[in-house]
Amino acid sequence: MKKVKIFVCTHGKFGEELMRSAEMIAGPFHDAVSFSLLPGMSPENYLDMIEEKAKTVNGSILCLTDLFGGTPCTTCALLAKKYDMQILTGLNLAMYLEITSQLETIGLEELCDLGLRTLKDSGKNVLSLLR
């Protein structure tokens, strides 16, 4: 099984803050890195920043992005042509925690399936469930 590195690619500092929140719950996690698309940053500069790190990865990359079709997502899609990479959109805290907790035990495809299941299952209408 190839080692998987997590790339958290988001608009603004959403990914950085999500990772900090996850650390409060589960402790530090060292196989993930965040790439923040900041105001005024060009798509080309964002791509260069991610690719610089992708070149150093010995294994696979799982990109967790915030929004389907947004610059972080499309940038990762461009890089997936050159690197062993999968991309999931709709990143939330539950998805991130579940994927990072299983990173050492399952492969890239299984991590993708797990992430999508977690994303689907993590949304709840709380008051409806309590009735």
DSSP file with accessible surface (Angstrom, degrees, kcal/mol):
  #  RESIDUE AA STRUCTURE BP1 BP2  ACC     N-H-->O    O-->H-N    N-H-->O    O-->H-N    TCO  KAPPA ALPHA  PHI   PSI    X-CA   Y-CA   Z-CA
    1    1 A M              0   0  158      0, 0.0     2,-0.1     0, 0.0     3,-0.1   0.000 360.0 360.0 360.0 126.8    0.0    0.0    0.0
    2    2 A K        -     0   0  128      1,-0.1   106,-0.1    57,-0.0     2,-0.1  -0.456 360.0-106.5 -70.6 144.9    1.4    3.4   -1.1
    3    3 A K        -     0   0  104     55,-0.2    57,-2.8    -2,-0.1     2,-0.4  -0.451  35.2-145.3 -67.3 141.2    1.8    6.1    1.5
    4    4 A V  E     -a   60   0A   5     99,-0.2     2,-0.4    55,-0.2    57,-0.2  -0.947   9.1-160.7-116.6 131.4   -0.9    8.8    1.2
    5    5 A K  E     -a   61   0A  40     55,-2.7    57,-2.6    -2,-0.4     2,-0.5  -0.899  17.2-134.3-106.1 137.9   -0.3   12.5    1.8
    6    6 A I  E     -ab  62  32A   0     25,-3.0    27,-2.2    -2,-0.4     2,-0.5  -0.831  15.3-167.2 -96.6 126.7   -3.3   14.8    2.5
    7    7 A F  E     -ab  63  33A   0     55,-2.4    57,-3.1    -2,-0.5     2,-0.7  -0.971   6.5-158.7-109.8 119.7   -3.4   18.2    0.7
    8    8 A V  E     -ab  64  34A   0     25,-3.0    27,-3.2    -2,-0.5     2,-0.6  -0.896  15.2-176.8-100.1 109.5   -6.1   20.5    2.1
    9    9 A C  E     +ab  65  35A   0     55,-2.5    57,-1.0    -2,-0.7     2,-0.3  -0.935  16.0 148.2-118.8 111.7   -6.8   23.0   -0.7
   10   10 A T  E     - b   0  36A   0     25,-1.9    27,-2.7    -2,-0.6     2,-0.3  -0.905  50.8 -93.8-141.1 165.2   -9.3   25.8    0.1
   11   11 A H  E >  S- b   0  37A  70     -2,-0.3     3,-1.2    25,-0.2     4,-0.2  -0.631  94.0 -18.8 -75.4 135.1  -10.4   29.3   -0.4
   12   12 A G  T 3  S-     0   0   25     25,-3.0     3,-0.4    -2,-0.3    25,-0.4  -0.180 117.1 -41.9  61.9-155.8   -9.0   31.6    2.3
   13   13 A K  T 3> S+     0   0  107      1,-0.2     4,-2.5    23,-0.1     5,-0.3   0.169  99.7 115.4 -95.5  19.5   -7.7   30.1    5.5
   14   14 A F  H <> S+     0   0   92     -3,-1.2     4,-2.5     1,-0.2    -1,-0.2   0.919  77.8  47.4 -53.9 -47.4  -10.6   27.6    5.8
   15   15 A G  H  > S+     0   0    0     -3,-0.4     4,-2.4     2,-0.2    -1,-0.2   0.913 110.9  50.5 -64.3 -42.9   -8.3   24.6    5.5
   16   16 A E  H  > S+     0   0   52     -4,-0.2     4,-1.9     1,-0.2    -1,-0.2   0.927 114.0  44.7 -60.7 -44.4   -5.8   25.9    8.0
   17   17 A E  H  X S+     0   0   90     -4,-2.5     4,-2.5     2,-0.2    -2,-0.2   0.874 110.4  54.2 -70.5 -37.0   -8.4   26.5   10.6
   18   18 A L  H  X S+     0   0   12     -4,-2.5     4,-2.5    -5,-0.3    -1,-0.2   0.927 108.6  49.7 -60.8 -42.8  -10.2   23.2    9.9
   19   19 A M  H  X S+     0   0   33     -4,-2.4     4,-2.0     1,-0.2    -2,-0.2   0.894 110.0  50.6 -64.7 -37.7   -6.8   21.4   10.5
   20   20 A R  H  X S+     0   0  130     -4,-1.9     4,-1.6     2,-0.2    -1,-0.2   0.906 110.4  49.8 -65.3 -41.3   -6.4   23.4   13.8
   21   21 A S  H  X S+     0   0   50     -4,-2.5     4,-1.2     1,-0.2    -2,-0.2   0.913 109.4  51.3 -63.3 -42.8   -9.9   22.4   14.9
   22   22 A A  H  X S+     0   0    4     -4,-2.5     4,-3.3     1,-0.2     5,-0.4   0.892 105.8  55.8 -61.6 -37.7   -9.2   18.7   14.1
   23   23 A E  H  X S+     0   0  107     -4,-2.0     4,-1.8     1,-0.2    -1,-0.2   0.863 101.8  56.9 -64.4 -34.7   -6.0   19.0   16.2
   24   24 A M  H  < S+     0   0  166     -4,-1.6    -1,-0.2     1,-0.2    -2,-0.2   0.866 117.4  35.0 -61.3 -34.6   -8.1   20.1   19.2
   25   25 A I  H  < S+     0   0  114     -4,-1.2    -2,-0.2    -3,-0.4    -1,-0.2   0.901 136.2  15.7 -86.6 -46.6  -10.1   16.9   18.8
   26   26 A A  H  < S-     0   0   73     -4,-3.3    -3,-0.2     1,-0.3    -2,-0.2   0.414 101.6-115.2-115.4  -1.9   -7.6   14.3   17.7
   27   27 A G     <  -     0   0   27     -4,-1.8    -1,-0.3    -5,-0.4    -2,-0.1  -0.218  60.2 -23.1  88.3 177.0   -4.2   15.7   18.4
   28   28 A P        -     0   0   85      0, 0.0     2,-0.4     0, 0.0    -8,-0.0  -0.258  53.1-165.2 -64.3 147.1   -1.5   16.6   15.9
   29   29 A F        -     0   0   55      3,-0.1     3,-0.3   -10,-0.1    -6,-0.1  -0.995   6.0-173.0-134.2 126.2   -1.4   15.0   12.5
   30   30 A H        +     0   0  152     -2,-0.4    -1,-0.1     1,-0.2     0, 0.0   0.482  69.5  73.7-105.4  -3.0    1.7   15.3   10.4
   31   31 A D  S    S+     0   0   36     69,-0.1   -25,-3.0   -26,-0.1     2,-0.4   0.048  85.8  78.2-100.7  27.3    0.7   13.8    7.0
   32   32 A A  E     -b    6   0A  14     -3,-0.3     2,-0.3   -27,-0.2   -25,-0.2  -0.984  53.2-173.3-133.9 146.3   -1.4   16.8    5.9
   33   33 A V  E     -b    7   0A  38    -27,-2.2   -25,-3.0    -2,-0.4     2,-0.4  -0.990  17.2-135.7-137.5 144.2   -0.5   20.2    4.5
   34   34 A S  E     -b    8   0A  27     -2,-0.3     2,-0.5   -27,-0.2   -25,-0.2  -0.819   9.8-165.5-104.7 142.2   -2.8   23.1    3.8
   35   35 A F  E     -b    9   0A  13    -27,-3.2   -25,-1.9    -2,-0.4     2,-0.5  -0.967  12.1-160.4-126.6 110.3   -2.8   25.4    0.7
   36   36 A S  E     -b   10   0A   8     -2,-0.5     2,-0.9   -27,-0.2   -25,-0.2  -0.825  11.9-147.0 -98.3 123.6   -4.8   28.6    1.1
   37   37 A L  E     -b   11   0A  22    -27,-2.7   -25,-3.0    -2,-0.5     3,-0.1  -0.801  30.0-163.8 -84.5 108.2   -5.9   30.5   -1.9
   38   38 A L    >   -     0   0   64     -2,-0.9     3,-2.3   -27,-0.2     8,-0.1  -0.594  29.5 -79.7 -97.8 156.9   -5.7   34.1   -0.6
   39   39 A P  T 3  S+     0   0  131      0, 0.0    -1,-0.1     0, 0.0     3,-0.1  -0.253 118.1  17.2 -53.5 134.4   -7.3   37.2   -2.0
   40   40 A G  T 3  S+     0   0   89      1,-0.3     2,-0.3    -3,-0.1    -3,-0.0   0.321  91.2 131.5  85.5  -8.8   -5.3   38.6   -4.9
   41   41 A M    <   -     0   0   56     -3,-2.3    -1,-0.3     1,-0.1    -4,-0.0  -0.618  55.6-128.5 -78.2 133.5   -3.4   35.3   -5.5
   42   42 A S     >  -     0   0   34     -2,-0.3     4,-2.2     1,-0.1     5,-0.2  -0.473  15.0-120.4 -78.7 152.3   -3.3   34.2   -9.1
   43   43 A P  H  > S+     0   0   65      0, 0.0     4,-2.6     0, 0.0     5,-0.2   0.867 115.3  56.1 -57.3 -34.6   -4.4   30.7  -10.0
   44   44 A E  H  > S+     0   0  122      2,-0.2     4,-2.5     1,-0.2     5,-0.2   0.908 107.2  47.0 -65.4 -42.9   -0.9   30.2  -11.5
   45   45 A N  H  > S+     0   0   97      2,-0.2     4,-2.1     1,-0.2    -1,-0.2   0.887 112.2  51.0 -65.8 -38.2    0.8   31.1   -8.2
   46   46 A Y  H  X S+     0   0    0     -4,-2.2     4,-2.1     2,-0.2     5,-0.2   0.937 110.9  48.3 -63.6 -45.6   -1.6   28.8   -6.3
   47   47 A L  H  X S+     0   0   35     -4,-2.6     4,-3.1     1,-0.2     5,-0.2   0.930 110.6  51.2 -59.5 -46.4   -0.8   25.9   -8.8
   48   48 A D  H  X S+     0   0   88     -4,-2.5     4,-2.3     1,-0.2    -1,-0.2   0.896 108.4  52.3 -59.4 -40.4    3.0   26.5   -8.4
   49   49 A M  H  X S+     0   0   67     -4,-2.1     4,-1.2     2,-0.2    -1,-0.2   0.931 114.2  41.7 -63.3 -44.9    2.7   26.4   -4.6
   50   50 A I  H  X S+     0   0    0     -4,-2.1     4,-2.6     1,-0.2     3,-0.3   0.923 113.9  52.0 -69.8 -42.6    0.9   23.1   -4.6
   51   51 A E  H  X S+     0   0   22     -4,-3.1     4,-2.3     1,-0.2    -1,-0.2   0.879 101.4  60.9 -64.4 -35.5    3.1   21.6   -7.3
   52   52 A E  H  < S+     0   0  146     -4,-2.3     4,-0.4    -5,-0.2    -1,-0.2   0.923 112.2  38.8 -57.2 -41.1    6.2   22.5   -5.4
   53   53 A K  H >< S+     0   0   74     -4,-1.2     3,-1.5    -3,-0.3     4,-0.5   0.889 110.5  59.2 -75.8 -39.0    5.0   20.3   -2.6
   54   54 A A  H >< S+     0   0    3     -4,-2.6     3,-1.4     1,-0.3    -2,-0.2   0.869  97.6  61.6 -58.5 -36.0    3.6   17.6   -4.9
   55   55 A K  T 3< S+     0   0  142     -4,-2.3    -1,-0.3     1,-0.3    -2,-0.2   0.755 103.5  50.4 -61.4 -24.4    7.0   17.1   -6.4
   56   56 A T  T <  S+     0   0   95     -3,-1.5     2,-0.4    -4,-0.4    -1,-0.3   0.513  84.3 108.6 -93.7  -6.6    8.4   16.0   -3.0
   57   57 A V    <   -     0   0   32     -3,-1.4     2,-0.9    -4,-0.5     4,-0.1  -0.610  52.7-159.7 -80.0 125.9    5.7   13.4   -2.2
   58   58 A N  S    S+     0   0  156     -2,-0.4     2,-0.3     2,-0.1   -55,-0.2  -0.825  72.4  10.4-101.4  89.0    6.8    9.8   -2.3
   59   59 A G  S    S-     0   0   24     -2,-0.9    25,-0.3   -57,-0.1     2,-0.2  -0.981 106.7 -27.9 142.3-151.2    3.4    8.1   -2.7
   60   60 A S  E     -a    4   0A   5    -57,-2.8   -55,-2.7    -2,-0.3     2,-0.4  -0.597  46.7-141.0-101.2 163.0   -0.1    9.2   -3.4
   61   61 A I  E     -ac   5  85A   4     23,-2.4    25,-2.2   -57,-0.2     2,-0.6  -0.979   5.3-162.7-125.8 133.4   -1.9   12.5   -2.7
   62   62 A L  E     -ac   6  86A   0    -57,-2.6   -55,-2.4    -2,-0.4     2,-0.6  -0.966  13.9-156.9-113.6 112.0   -5.4   12.9   -1.6
   63   63 A C  E     -ac   7  87A   0     23,-3.2    25,-3.0    -2,-0.6     2,-0.6  -0.805   3.5-163.4 -90.8 123.9   -6.6   16.5   -2.2
   64   64 A L  E     -ac   8  88A   0    -57,-3.1   -55,-2.5    -2,-0.6     2,-0.3  -0.947  16.8-177.1-106.5 115.2   -9.5   17.6    0.0
   65   65 A T  E     -a    9   0A   0     23,-3.2    26,-2.3    -2,-0.6    25,-0.5  -0.793  28.6-136.3-117.0 160.0  -11.1   20.8   -1.4
   66   66 A D  S    S+     0   0   32    -57,-1.0     2,-0.4    -2,-0.3    24,-0.2   0.869  82.7  26.9 -82.9 -36.7  -13.9   23.0   -0.3
   67   67 A L  S >  S-     0   0  103     22,-0.1     3,-1.8    23,-0.1     6,-0.5  -0.975  74.4-122.0-140.8 123.3  -15.9   23.6   -3.4
   68   68 A F  T 3  S+     0   0  167     -2,-0.4     3,-0.1     1,-0.3    20,-0.0  -0.408 101.4  13.7 -61.2 129.4  -16.5   21.7   -6.6
   69   69 A G  T 3  S+     0   0   49      1,-0.3    -1,-0.3    -2,-0.1     2,-0.0   0.293  97.9 124.3  88.1  -9.9  -15.4   23.8   -9.6
   70   70 A G  S <> S-     0   0   11     -3,-1.8     4,-2.9     1,-0.1     5,-0.3  -0.265  79.9 -94.6 -76.0 170.2  -13.6   26.4   -7.5
   71   71 A T  H  > S+     0   0   44      1,-0.2     4,-2.7     2,-0.2     5,-0.3   0.894 123.9  52.4 -56.2 -44.2  -10.0   27.3   -8.1
   72   72 A P  H  > S+     0   0    0      0, 0.0     4,-2.0     0, 0.0    -1,-0.2   0.940 114.0  44.6 -58.8 -41.7   -8.6   24.9   -5.5
   73   73 A C  H  > S+     0   0   12     -6,-0.5     4,-2.3     2,-0.2    -2,-0.2   0.940 115.7  44.8 -66.1 -49.0  -10.5   22.1   -7.1
   74   74 A T  H  X S+     0   0   64     -4,-2.9     4,-2.0     1,-0.2    -1,-0.2   0.864 111.2  54.7 -68.0 -32.8   -9.6   22.9  -10.7
   75   75 A T  H  X S+     0   0    4     -4,-2.7     4,-2.1    -5,-0.3    -1,-0.2   0.934 109.7  46.5 -64.0 -45.4   -6.0   23.5   -9.7
   76   76 A C  H  X S+     0   0    0     -4,-2.0     4,-2.1    -5,-0.3    -2,-0.2   0.895 108.6  56.6 -63.6 -38.1   -5.8   20.0   -8.2
   77   77 A A  H  < S+     0   0   47     -4,-2.3     4,-0.5     1,-0.2    -1,-0.2   0.894 107.1  49.1 -61.7 -38.3   -7.5   18.6  -11.3
   78   78 A L  H >< S+     0   0   90     -4,-2.0     3,-1.1     1,-0.2     4,-0.2   0.926 112.5  47.4 -64.6 -43.2   -4.8   20.0  -13.5
   79   79 A L  H >X S+     0   0    4     -4,-2.1     3,-2.0     1,-0.2     4,-1.6   0.784  96.7  72.1 -70.5 -25.5   -2.1   18.6  -11.2
   80   80 A A  T 3< S+     0   0   35     -4,-2.1     5,-0.3     1,-0.3    -1,-0.2   0.707  86.6  66.7 -64.4 -16.9   -3.8   15.2  -11.2
   81   81 A K  T <4 S+     0   0  171     -3,-1.1    -1,-0.3    -4,-0.5    -2,-0.2   0.741 113.2  30.0 -71.9 -21.8   -2.7   14.8  -14.8
   82   82 A K  T <4 S+     0   0  138     -3,-2.0     2,-0.3    -4,-0.2    -2,-0.2   0.620 119.1  49.4-109.6 -21.4    1.0   14.7  -13.6
   83   83 A Y  S  < S-     0   0   49     -4,-1.6     2,-1.4     2,-0.0   -23,-0.1  -0.860  88.4-100.9-125.3 157.7    0.8   13.2  -10.1
   84   84 A D  S    S+     0   0   64    -25,-0.3   -23,-2.4    -2,-0.3     2,-0.3  -0.619  72.7 145.7 -75.7  93.0   -0.7   10.1   -8.4
   85   85 A M  E     -c   61   0A  12     -2,-1.4     2,-0.3    -5,-0.3   -23,-0.2  -0.985  39.4-166.3-142.8 141.2   -3.6   12.2   -7.0
   86   86 A Q  E     -c   62   0A  69    -25,-2.2   -23,-3.2    -2,-0.3     2,-0.4  -0.907  16.7-148.8-120.4 156.5   -7.3   11.9   -6.1
   87   87 A I  E     -c   63   0A  45     -2,-0.3     2,-0.4   -25,-0.2   -23,-0.2  -0.991  11.9-175.5-133.2 128.1   -9.6   14.9   -5.3
   88   88 A L  E     -c   64   0A  12    -25,-3.0   -23,-3.2    -2,-0.4     2,-0.2  -0.969  10.8-158.9-117.6 140.4  -12.6   15.1   -3.0
   89   89 A T        +     0   0   40     -2,-0.4   -23,-0.2   -25,-0.2   -22,-0.1  -0.687  64.5  56.8-111.4 168.4  -14.8   18.2   -2.7
   90   90 A G  S    S-     0   0   27    -25,-0.5   -24,-0.2    -2,-0.2    -1,-0.2   0.711  72.4-165.8  86.4  23.3  -17.1   19.3    0.1
   91   91 A L        +     0   0   10    -26,-2.3     2,-0.3    -3,-0.2    -1,-0.2  -0.095  15.9 163.5 -47.0 130.1  -14.5   19.2    2.8
   92   92 A N     >  -     0   0   42      1,-0.1     4,-2.3   -74,-0.0     5,-0.2  -0.903  51.0 -99.3-139.8 174.6  -15.8   19.3    6.3
   93   93 A L  H  > S+     0   0   57     -2,-0.3     4,-2.8     1,-0.2     5,-0.2   0.896 119.9  52.8 -64.8 -40.0  -14.4   18.5    9.7
   94   94 A A  H  > S+     0   0   39      1,-0.2     4,-2.4     2,-0.2     5,-0.2   0.924 110.5  48.1 -61.5 -44.7  -16.0   15.1   10.0
   95   95 A M  H  > S+     0   0    0      2,-0.2     4,-2.7     1,-0.2     5,-0.3   0.943 112.8  48.1 -59.9 -48.5  -14.5   14.0    6.6
   96   96 A Y  H  X S+     0   0    6     -4,-2.3     4,-2.7     1,-0.2     5,-0.3   0.934 112.9  47.4 -60.6 -47.3  -11.1   15.3    7.5
   97   97 A L  H  X S+     0   0   38     -4,-2.8     4,-1.9     1,-0.2    -1,-0.2   0.914 113.9  47.3 -62.1 -43.1  -11.1   13.5   10.9
   98   98 A E  H  X S+     0   0   75     -4,-2.4     4,-1.0    -5,-0.2    -2,-0.2   0.936 114.5  45.8 -66.0 -45.6  -12.3   10.2    9.4
   99   99 A I  H >X S+     0   0    0     -4,-2.7     3,-0.8    -5,-0.2     4,-0.6   0.945 114.1  47.2 -64.0 -47.1   -9.8   10.2    6.6
  100  100 A T  H >< S+     0   0   18     -4,-2.7     3,-0.6    -5,-0.3     4,-0.3   0.850 108.3  56.1 -67.2 -29.0   -6.8   11.1    8.7
  101  101 A S  H 3< S+     0   0   71     -4,-1.9    -1,-0.3    -5,-0.3    -2,-0.2   0.755 115.9  37.1 -72.6 -21.3   -7.8    8.5   11.3
  102  102 A Q  H XX S+     0   0   64     -4,-1.0     4,-1.6    -3,-0.8     3,-1.6   0.352  83.5 107.8-108.8   4.2   -7.7    5.8    8.7
  103  103 A L  T << S+     0   0    7     -4,-0.6   -99,-0.2    -3,-0.6    -1,-0.1   0.825  82.7  43.9 -56.9 -35.7   -4.7    7.0    6.6
  104  104 A E  T 34 S+     0   0  123     -4,-0.3    -1,-0.3    -3,-0.2    -2,-0.1   0.575 115.3  48.4 -85.8 -10.1   -2.3    4.3    7.8
  105  105 A T  T <4 S+     0   0   89     -3,-1.6     2,-0.3     1,-0.1    -2,-0.2   0.682 109.0  37.3-108.7 -21.3   -4.8    1.4    7.4
  106  106 A I  S  < S-     0   0   46     -4,-1.6    -1,-0.1     1,-0.1     2,-0.0  -0.914  77.3-108.3-133.1 161.5   -6.5    1.7    4.0
  107  107 A G     >  -     0   0   11     -2,-0.3     4,-2.4    -3,-0.1     5,-0.2  -0.150  40.7 -89.8 -83.2 179.6   -5.4    2.7    0.5
  108  108 A L  H  > S+     0   0   19      1,-0.2     4,-2.1     2,-0.2     5,-0.1   0.891 122.9  47.9 -59.1 -48.3   -6.2    5.8   -1.6
  109  109 A E  H  > S+     0   0  103      1,-0.2     4,-2.2     2,-0.2    -1,-0.2   0.916 113.2  48.6 -62.8 -41.8   -9.4    4.5   -3.3
  110  110 A E  H  > S+     0   0   99      1,-0.2     4,-2.7     2,-0.2    -1,-0.2   0.871 108.6  54.3 -66.0 -36.6  -10.8    3.3    0.1
  111  111 A L  H  X S+     0   0    0     -4,-2.4     4,-2.8     2,-0.2    -1,-0.2   0.902 107.5  51.0 -62.5 -39.4  -10.0    6.7    1.6
  112  112 A C  H  X S+     0   0    8     -4,-2.1     4,-2.3     2,-0.2    -2,-0.2   0.939 111.4  46.8 -62.7 -46.4  -11.9    8.4   -1.2
  113  113 A D  H  X S+     0   0   88     -4,-2.2     4,-2.4     1,-0.2     5,-0.2   0.924 113.4  49.2 -60.7 -44.4  -14.9    6.1   -0.5
  114  114 A L  H  X S+     0   0   16     -4,-2.7     4,-2.7     1,-0.2     5,-0.2   0.918 109.9  51.4 -61.1 -44.8  -14.7    6.7    3.2
  115  115 A G  H  X S+     0   0    0     -4,-2.8     4,-2.5     1,-0.2    -1,-0.2   0.917 111.5  46.3 -60.7 -43.5  -14.5   10.4    2.7
  116  116 A L  H  X S+     0   0   87     -4,-2.3     4,-2.3     2,-0.2    -1,-0.2   0.899 113.0  49.3 -68.5 -39.8  -17.6   10.5    0.5
  117  117 A R  H  X S+     0   0  138     -4,-2.4     4,-2.7    -5,-0.2    -2,-0.2   0.927 112.6  48.2 -62.7 -43.9  -19.6    8.3    2.9
  118  118 A T  H  X S+     0   0   21     -4,-2.7     4,-1.8     2,-0.2    -2,-0.2   0.917 109.9  52.1 -63.6 -42.2  -18.6   10.4    5.8
  119  119 A L  H  X S+     0   0   51     -4,-2.5     4,-0.6    -5,-0.2     3,-0.3   0.946 113.2  44.4 -58.8 -46.2  -19.5   13.6    4.0
  120  120 A K  H >< S+     0   0  172     -4,-2.3     3,-0.5     1,-0.2    -2,-0.2   0.911 118.0  43.6 -65.0 -42.0  -22.9   12.2    3.2
  121  121 A D  H 3< S+     0   0   91     -4,-2.7    -1,-0.2     1,-0.2    -2,-0.2   0.652 100.6  69.6 -81.6 -14.6  -23.5   10.8    6.7
  122  122 A S  H 3< S+     0   0   44     -4,-1.8     2,-0.5    -3,-0.3    -1,-0.2   0.702  78.6  86.1 -82.9 -16.9  -22.2   13.9    8.6
  123  123 A G    <<  +     0   0   57     -4,-0.6     2,-0.3    -3,-0.5    -4,-0.0  -0.722  58.1 166.5 -86.1 126.1  -25.1   16.2    7.7
  124  124 A K        -     0   0  131     -2,-0.5     2,-1.0     4,-0.0     3,-0.1  -0.992  44.0-132.4-138.7 147.6  -28.1   15.9   10.1
  125  125 A N     >  -     0   0  109     -2,-0.3     4,-2.0     1,-0.2     5,-0.2  -0.853  31.7-167.4 -93.2  96.0  -31.2   17.8   10.9
  126  126 A V  H  > S+     0   0   90     -2,-1.0     4,-1.9     1,-0.2    -1,-0.2   0.908  79.1  47.8 -59.8 -48.8  -30.7   17.6   14.6
  127  127 A L  H  > S+     0   0  108      1,-0.2     4,-1.0     2,-0.2    -1,-0.2   0.894 110.4  53.0 -64.5 -34.9  -34.1   18.8   15.8
  128  128 A S  H  4 S+     0   0   64      1,-0.2     3,-0.5     2,-0.2    -1,-0.2   0.908 110.0  48.6 -64.5 -39.1  -35.8   16.4   13.4
  129  129 A L  H  < S+     0   0  117     -4,-2.0    -1,-0.2     1,-0.2    -2,-0.2   0.824 108.9  53.7 -69.6 -30.8  -33.7   13.5   14.9
  130  130 A L  H  <        0   0  132     -4,-1.9    -1,-0.2    -5,-0.2    -2,-0.2   0.657 360.0 360.0 -78.8 -17.7  -34.5   14.5   18.4
  131  131 A R     <        0   0  222     -4,-1.0    -3,-0.0    -3,-0.5    -4,-0.0  -0.288 360.0 360.0 -76.4 360.0  -38.3   14.5   17.9
